[in-house]
Amino acid sequence: MYAHIPPMVLRALLISLFVTVSLLAGSAHAGDGDSVRSIVWADLLPEGEGERLARLQQMQAVELGFDHFGTEQFPQIMSFAAVEALDGQRVRLGGYILPFDYFSGGRVTRFLLVPYVGACIHVPPPPPNQLVYVETSEPVQVDGLWDPVFAEGVLRIQRQDTDLASVAYTLELDSITPYRP
């Protein structure tokens, strides 16, 4: 019965599931004496925003059709709703690097930190409040584009419009480390 579910519908369901699981996971905070707050992607969403985004994604899939197999990109669901309490906070967030530039030796200076592999490459990109724009003056080493990382720095609510997607948050990067749960 489920074998005929179109890929776009499956993708929308998987994204909705990811947001729901992240919301249920809640926040992980740094221990006492540590000035860095560990956050998860759901922490970037104001209360009720995950459910609202899931409904919007479902409506978009229905409106644009379930059998989209072309190369035309679906529009990004635009939500810049941000968590004001995170503005200016020193945070640590796990994700994947999607570089705008890529220098020899695997170094990057501008990238999006995204919640899952393939975000913004496949269609549609995550909502702006589920993407983080990062720019550094000194290139950082990226060993594998499909390897998860922790990005640490000061988080700002600052809109960026890029060639790949619009973004609600910017991170003033201090460090990138391999993801280790």
Secondary structure as the mmCIF struct_conf table of DSSP 4:
data_model
#
loop_
_struct_conf.conf_type_id
_struct_conf.id
_struct_conf.beg_label_comp_id
_struct_conf.beg_label_asym_id
_struct_conf.beg_label_seq_id
_struct_conf.end_label_comp_id
_struct_conf.end_label_asym_id
_struct_conf.end_label_seq_id
HELX_RH_3T_P HELX_RH_3T_P1 TYR A 2 HIS A 4
HELX_RH_AL_P HELX_RH_AL_P1 PRO A 7 ALA A 25
HELX_LH_PP_P HELX_LH_PP_P1 ALA A 30 GLY A 31
TURN_TY1_P TURN_TY1_P1 ASP A 32 GLY A 33
HELX_LH_PP_P HELX_LH_PP_P2 VAL A 36 VAL A 36
STRN STRN1 ARG A 37 ILE A 39
HELX_RH_3T_P HELX_RH_3T_P2 TRP A 41 LEU A 44
BEND BEND1 LEU A 45 LEU A 45
HELX_LH_PP_P HELX_LH_PP_P3 PRO A 46 PRO A 46
TURN_TY1_P TURN_TY1_P2 GLU A 47 GLY A 48
HELX_RH_AL_P HELX_RH_AL_P2 GLU A 49 LEU A 64
BEND BEND2 PHE A 66 PHE A 66
BEND BEND3 GLY A 70 GLU A 72
HELX_LH_PP_P HELX_LH_PP_P4 GLN A 73 ILE A 77
HELX_RH_3T_P HELX_RH_3T_P3 GLU A 84 LEU A 86
TURN_TY1_P TURN_TY1_P3 ASP A 87 GLY A 88
STRN STRN2 ARG A 90 PRO A 99
BEND BEND4 PHE A 100 PHE A 100
STRN STRN3 PHE A 103 PHE A 103
TURN_TY1_P TURN_TY1_P4 SER A 104 GLY A 106
STRN STRN4 ARG A 107 VAL A 114
BEND BEND5 PRO A 115 TYR A 116
TURN_TY1_P TURN_TY1_P5 VAL A 117 ILE A 121
BEND BEND6 HIS A 122 PRO A 124
HELX_LH_PP_P HELX_LH_PP_P5 PRO A 125 PRO A 127
HELX_RH_3T_P HELX_RH_3T_P4 PRO A 128 GLN A 130
STRN STRN5 VAL A 132 GLN A 141
BEND BEND7 ASP A 143 ASP A 143
TURN_TY1_P TURN_TY1_P6 LEU A 145 TRP A 146
BEND BEND8 ASP A 147 ASP A 147
STRN STRN6 VAL A 149 ASP A 161
BEND BEND9 ASP A 163 LEU A 164
STRN STRN7 SER A 166 PRO A 178
#
